[in-house]
Structures are given as C-alpha cells and as structure tokens.
Amino acid sequence: MGHVFLPTNLEALGADAFYNTNVQTILIPSTVKNLSPDAFRGMHSVQEIFLNQHPTNWSKFRFTNVPSTCKLYVPVGETQSMRSE
C-alpha cells in the first residue's frame, strides 16, 4: 500500500483506520480534527506520519501503537505544545 494521502474533506480518523495495513507513509490533512486513540493500532510498517494541524483531541498516546522508529512530522511551531500534552 505504500503511501496514503487522505482526502482534504476528511474530519476524523476512527479506531483501527489502518489496522494491519502495510502503509509506510500517511499524510493527514488539516481538516482532521478528531483522532481516535486506536486509529494507528496494528500499523507495524508505518515509517512516517505527517500531521498538517494540531488535532483538537490530541494525545501523544495516539501513537503508542506504531513502531518506535516511526517519525511524526508536525506543523511548525506546534512541537513544544504537542510534547507537553
């Protein structure tokens, strides 16, 4: 499956949105405001996740189900606020 670029009208990612897929890269558009705590569960191949906006219900625990080598890219200026939450 490789790379996934989600549609720009998407507002939420539900539980198990990518469960047991071979996605390596995900681009999440700025329209996504809601991330399920288990949206990334079962993603053993993911290498990069790009967030184009700070989701309303952000929690660093949303990413406990991805490999520790996965890189999370966040908007400029959001790094510190996302780390503290």
Secondary structure by P-SEA (a helix, b strand, c coil): ccccccccccccccccccccccccbbbbcccccccccccccccccccbbbbccccccccccccccccccbbbbbcccaaaaaaac
